[in-house]
Every structure is written in C-alpha cells, then in structure tokens.
Amino acid sequence: MIVSSEMIKKLLDIWPAIVLRMNERRITPELLAYKTGYSLKRIREGIAGTPAQITEDFLRKCVIAFGLLDGRKSDGKGADTLSFDECVKLIKPTPAMPPRKGNFWDYDDES
C-alpha cells in the first residue's frame, strides 16, 4: 500500500490528540491496547511520532475508551456509525477560546 504525504501528515496530527486524551483519562498504552484490541507496538510507535497506521475501527474504539460520545449530542448515533473524520473531530480537543473578533479597546466611539 502506497501512503501519500498528505495521509502521513494526517496520521501525525491524530496521534498527539490521542496522546492528549490518554493523558487526560490516565490511560496507559497497555490499557488502550486492551480496550481497543489494537497492537501495543503500533500504539507505542504512534506515541513516539512514527506515522503508525490508524484504522476507523481503532478510532471508534478510542472514542469509546475515552468516553467522548455524549448520548444527548450524538443524534442517536453509536460509535459504530461514526466516520473516520467524525472520530478525529471527537478525539481532537476543542479550541480553548473562540476566534478573536476584535478587541474591547479597539472600539471607536465617534457618535
């Protein structure tokens, strides 16, 4: 299988988010391997920064292992119906602050 540079970049972007969630939930690589059924070797490679393969099934199981599915917001969808991109969106952390729209001090009162 030929892997494009775009796919390698995507894989390298996903692993730091997985590591962040592992740290948040205090999940060790061994426990993640147990909960997902994914190879411990591949998990360790991904954590180390190697573009280790990530399957949709692995991401779905990560969503479950990290407790990221909120039944109230998932529109009745279970983890088994989530796409690769939906799983990535759930695993990646949300931005801390919304994009900046302006500064309070920039207000110009010329009325």
N, C-alpha and C positions, 0 to 999 in steps of 0.2 A: 504494500500500500504506500502510495506517494503522499507525503504530507506537505501541504503548502506552507509558506512562511506566515501567511495570514492565520492558518489554523494553529501553528506553533505559538504565535503571539496570543491567540485566544486562550490556549491552554495555559500559557504562562500567566495570563491575567486572572484565570479562575483559581489556580492553586493558592495564591495569597489570601483570597476571600475564604477558601476552605480552611486554611490555617487560622485565620482570624476567628471563624466560627468555632473551630476546635478549641482555641484558647478561651473564648467566651464561655463555652459549655464545659470546659475542663475535660475534653475528650482526648485521650491519647491516640496515637496512630494505631496501636493494637486494638483498642476499643472500637475505633472507626472501622478497621478491617473486619472485626467481628460483626458489627451492626450492619455493614453494607455487603459483606461477603466479597469484598474487593481485595486484591492482593496487597499484603502488607508491604512487600517490596516496592510496588508501584506507588503506594501512598507515600512511603519514605522518599522515593525519587521525586515525586511531585513537590513535597515539602522542601526538598533540597534545591529546587529550582530547575530540575530536569523536566522537559516537556513530556511528562508521563501521560499516557492515554487516559482519557476520561470518557466514559460511556454515559448515555442518557440514563440507563438503569442505575449507575453509580450515583449520578447527581440526584435522582429521585430518592434514593435511599439516604443520601446525605441530608436532603430536605427533611425527611422523616427523623433521622438521627439527631439533627439539630433542633427539631421541634419548630420548624419555620412555617408549617401550614396552619393557618388560622381558619377554622371552620366557618367563621362568620364572614370572612372576606373571600373565600375561595370559590364562591358561587356553586357550591356543591361538588366541585372538582376534587377528586382524590389525587394523591401524588402520582398514581399510575397513569393519569391522563395529562400530566404536565409535559410540555415540550422541553427540549434542551434549553432554549432561551428563557423560558419561564422559570426553570430551575435555577439558572445562572442569576436571573434577576432577584430571586428569593435569597440566594446564598450571598450575593454581594451586599455589603452594608449600604444602607440608605445614607445620603449625604447628611451631615450634621446640621447644616443650615441651608435654607433655600437660596437660590441665586440672588445676588445683590441687585436691587432695583434702583438704588440711589442712596444718598446719604442725607440724614436729617439736616446736617449743616449746609447742604447744597441748596436748600430751599431758598428761592428768591422771592422776596415779598415786595413786589413793585406795584401793589394795587393802591 
